[in-house]
């Protein structure tokens, strides 16, 4: 016989659909990534670097940064605190 350990189980009729949870998590991750990109853009321009952002989201990098004598492709990664 199984013991109930005080864990309340949510009936399927009250459960949040998996797709809704995935959508909410995806939006939070997207928002966090956008904030990371904005923070990078702010810091890079504050340092006097020229920054360009490619059109679309299919590139392997987020920004193109021109330093004193070089051009760099930058991929920004952000994590929630």
NORBELHU-V591186 format. One line per field, one symbol per residue. ss: DSSP state (H for helix, E for strand, L for the rest). phi: phi as a letter, one per 20 degrees, with the letter a starting at -180 (. if undefined). burial: I if it has 16 or more other ideal C-beta (glycine too) atoms within 10 Angstrom, else O. A space follows every 50 residues. Layout:
ss = ???
phi = ???
burial = ???
This chain:
ss = LLLLLLLLLLLLLLLLLHHHHHHHHHHHHHHHHHHHHHHHHHHHHHLLLE EELLLLLLLLLLEEEELLLLEEEELLLLLLL
phi = .eeeemeeeefgfdffggfffgffffffffffffffffffgfffffenee ccdffnceeebecdddefccdcecdedccff
burial = OOOOOOOOOOOOOOOOOOOOOOOOOOOOOOOOOOOIIOOIIOOIOOOOIO IOOOOOOOOOOIIOIOOOOOOOOIOIOOOOO
